[in-house]
């Protein structure tokens, strides 16, 4: 018996291939059990309603769904032993729906099981043949896509159900690839974070430099105004008269000069 809770038992009448086996699922992972518990619901008109929670990602025919779920069950349990969580994302707007192996809440790798299909010549139905000569009729397809029962675990590879050992090897390979991909995701995330930090620092330094240059220009303008005011004060002193509108009533020339020099010092860039 493996550490996993799924037990392989021979299938007396295999359908997918002569080498396949039938799997028994015991004590399934919570996500697998929740997927098994999904019930098809119909509205009042008999139309199938999409379940609010889609279940784990198995892209297989109905005949192979249970085998696919058991493969994922084995994988999920093996991942959790490596400290990797598994989650199902749905209802998002960034095309992230699916089943993911997640580590550190940010690094994730998508996992799913798919089934190979083959093209076979289409055999027209009686209805298709009857409607063939109608003025408005659907085109009869040349081929049908038929599921083969050959499953692939992504990441991992082709699913071999011939023995417990072959399935265990696939699970180990899948876990190794997922952990490697998670490591790569973490490194990409760290590089992206470092790049954002450098860009933020660059923009901050750029803004600070821009502020310093602007402050320098303003100081130069203020200095020119200060010198113009001091020149004007000296000119008033030389004339000995303050023009009307620039002094208070009763203010002497010396009082005005002291007041004007104070106003000039206020705008001096150094003070």
C-alpha positions in Angstrom: 0.0 0.0 0.0 1.3 3.5 -0.9 1.3 6.5 1.4 -1.5 7.8 -0.8 -5.1 6.8 -0.1 -6.0 5.6 -3.6 -5.7 1.9 -4.2 -5.2 0.3 -7.6 -7.4 -2.7 -8.4 -7.6 -4.5 -11.8 -10.5 -3.8 -14.1 -12.0 -7.1 -15.3 -13.3 -5.3 -18.4 -11.1 -2.4 -19.4 -12.5 0.1 -21.9 -9.8 2.7 -22.4 -7.0 0.2 -23.2 -5.8 -3.3 -22.4 -3.2 -1.9 -20.0 -5.4 0.4 -18.0 -6.7 -0.3 -14.5 -9.6 0.8 -12.5 -8.8 3.0 -9.5 -10.5 3.0 -6.1 -10.7 6.4 -4.3 -10.7 6.4 -0.5 -10.5 9.3 1.8 -10.2 11.9 -1.0 -8.6 15.3 -0.8 -11.1 17.9 0.2 -11.0 19.5 -3.3 -11.6 16.2 -4.9 -14.5 15.4 -2.5 -16.0 18.8 -3.2 -15.8 18.1 -6.9 -17.5 14.7 -6.5 -20.3 16.4 -4.6 -21.1 18.8 -7.4 -24.7 18.2 -8.5 -26.1 19.1 -11.9 -28.8 21.7 -11.4 -31.5 22.7 -13.9 -33.6 25.8 -14.0 -37.4 25.9 -14.4 -37.1 25.5 -18.2 -34.9 22.4 -17.8 -31.6 24.1 -18.8 -28.4 23.0 -17.1 -27.1 25.7 -14.7 -23.4 26.3 -14.3 -22.4 25.4 -10.7 -21.0 28.4 -8.7 -17.9 26.4 -8.0 -16.4 24.6 -11.1 -14.5 21.9 -9.3 -10.9 20.8 -10.1 -9.6 21.1 -13.7 -10.2 17.8 -15.5 -10.6 18.2 -19.3 -11.7 14.6 -19.9 -14.7 12.6 -21.0 -17.3 11.5 -18.5 -15.9 7.9 -18.7 -12.5 9.0 -17.6 -13.5 11.7 -15.0 -13.1 9.5 -12.0 -9.6 8.3 -13.1 -8.6 11.9 -13.6 -9.9 12.9 -10.2 -7.9 10.0 -8.6 -4.7 11.1 -10.3 -5.2 14.6 -9.0 -6.1 13.3 -5.6 -2.7 11.5 -5.5 -1.0 14.7 -6.7 -2.6 17.0 -4.2 -1.7 14.8 -1.3 1.9 14.5 -2.5 2.1 18.3 -3.0 0.9 19.1 0.5 3.6 16.9 1.9 6.0 19.3 0.2 4.4 22.3 1.8 2.5 23.2 -1.4 -1.1 24.1 -1.2 -3.7 23.5 -4.0 -6.6 25.9 -4.7 -9.3 26.4 -7.3 -9.7 29.9 -8.7 -12.9 30.9 -10.4 -14.9 34.0 -11.2 -11.9 36.2 -12.0 -11.5 38.7 -14.8 -7.8 38.1 -15.4 -8.0 34.7 -17.0 -6.7 32.9 -13.9 -9.5 30.4 -13.5 -8.3 26.9 -12.9 -6.6 24.6 -10.4 -3.3 25.8 -9.1 -0.4 24.6 -6.9 0.4 27.6 -4.7 3.3 28.4 -2.4 3.9 31.6 -0.3 0.5 32.8 -1.5 1.9 34.4 -4.6 3.7 31.7 -6.6 1.5 29.4 -8.5 1.5 26.7 -11.2 -1.6 25.5 -13.0 -2.3 21.8 -12.9 -4.9 19.8 -14.8 -5.6 16.5 -16.5 -6.5 16.3 -20.2 -7.6 13.5 -22.4 -6.4 12.8 -26.0 -9.0 12.7 -28.7 -8.9 11.0 -32.1 -10.7 11.8 -35.3 -12.9 9.2 -36.7 -15.1 9.3 -39.8 -18.6 10.6 -39.0 -21.5 8.3 -39.5 -24.5 10.4 -40.6 -27.6 9.9 -38.5 -31.0 9.2 -40.0 -32.0 12.8 -39.1 -29.0 14.3 -40.9 -29.7 12.2 -44.0 -33.3 13.2 -43.9 -32.5 16.9 -43.6 -29.6 16.8 -46.1 -31.8 17.9 -49.0 -33.8 20.5 -47.1 -33.5 24.1 -48.3 -31.9 25.0 -45.0 -29.8 22.3 -43.5 -26.8 21.9 -41.3 -23.6 20.7 -42.9 -22.9 17.1 -42.1 -19.4 16.9 -40.5 -16.8 14.6 -42.0 -15.2 13.6 -38.7 -16.1 13.2 -35.1 -13.7 13.8 -32.2 -13.7 10.7 -30.0 -12.0 10.5 -26.6 -9.3 7.8 -26.4 -9.0 7.3 -22.6 -5.3 8.4 -22.8 -4.8 10.9 -20.0 -2.1 13.4 -19.5 -1.2 15.1 -16.2 0.1 18.6 -16.6 2.8 19.1 -15.4 3.9 15.5 -15.4 3.2 13.6 -18.5 1.2 10.7 -19.9 -0.8 8.9 -17.2 0.1 5.2 -17.0 -2.4 3.2 -15.0 -0.9 -0.2 -15.5 0.6 -0.4 -12.0 0.9 1.4 -8.7 4.6 2.0 -9.3 4.1 3.6 -12.7 1.5 6.0 -11.3 3.7 6.8 -8.3 6.6 7.6 -10.7 4.3 10.0 -12.6 3.2 11.7 -9.4 6.8 12.1 -8.2 7.7 13.6 -11.6 4.8 16.0 -11.5 5.7 17.1 -8.0 9.3 17.7 -9.0 8.3 19.8 -12.0 5.8 21.8 -10.0 8.3 22.6 -7.3 10.8 23.6 -9.9 8.3 25.8 -11.6 7.3 27.4 -8.3 11.0 28.1 -7.6 11.2 29.8 -11.0 8.0 31.8 -10.3 9.5 32.9 -7.0 12.7 34.1 -8.7 10.7 35.9 -11.4 8.6 37.5 -8.7 11.7 38.6 -6.7 13.3 40.0 -9.9 10.2 41.9 -10.8 9.9 43.3 -7.2 13.6 44.4 -7.4 13.0 46.0 -10.8 10.0 47.8 -9.4 12.1 49.0 -6.4 14.8 50.2 -8.7 12.3 52.0 -10.9 10.7 53.6 -7.9 14.1 54.8 -6.6 15.0 56.1 -10.0 11.7 58.1 -10.3 12.1 59.3 -6.8 15.6 60.5 -7.4 14.5 62.1 -10.6 11.7 64.0 -8.9 14.0 65.1 -6.1 16.6 66.4 -8.6 13.8 68.2 -10.5 12.8 69.8 -7.2 16.3 70.9 -6.5 16.7 72.4 -9.9 13.4 74.2 -9.6 14.4 75.5 -6.2 17.7 76.8 -7.6 15.9 78.7 -10.3 13.5 80.2 -7.9 16.3 81.2 -5.6 18.1 82.9 -8.5 14.9 84.8 -9.4 14.5 85.8 -5.7 18.1 87.1 -5.6 17.5 89.2 -8.7 14.4 90.7 -7.1 16.4 91.3 -3.9 19.1 93.1 -5.7 16.6 95.2 -7.7 14.9 96.2 -4.5 18.2 97.2 -2.8 19.1 99.2 -5.9 15.8 100.9 -5.7 16.2 101.6 -2.0 19.6 103.2 -2.7 18.0 105.3 -5.4 15.3 106.5 -3.0 18.0 107.3 -0.5 20.0 109.3 -3.1 16.9 111.2 -4.1 15.8 111.7 -0.5 12.2 111.2 -1.3 9.7 108.3 -1.2 7.2 108.3 -4.0 3.6 108.6 -3.0 1.7 105.4 -2.4 4.8 103.6 -1.0 4.9 104.9 2.6 2.5 105.3 5.4 1.2 108.7 6.4 3.7 110.5 8.6 6.5 107.9 7.9 10.0 109.4 7.6 12.6 108.6 5.0 14.7 106.6 7.5 11.7 104.7 8.7 10.7 103.9 5.1 14.3 102.7 4.3 14.3 100.4 7.3 10.9 99.0 6.3 11.9 98.6 2.6 15.2 96.8 3.6 13.3 94.4 5.8 11.0 93.6 2.9 14.0 93.0 0.7 15.6 90.7 3.3 12.3 88.7 3.4 12.7 87.6 -0.3 16.4 87.0 -0.1 16.9 83.3 -0.9 19.4 82.8 1.8 17.9 85.1 4.4 
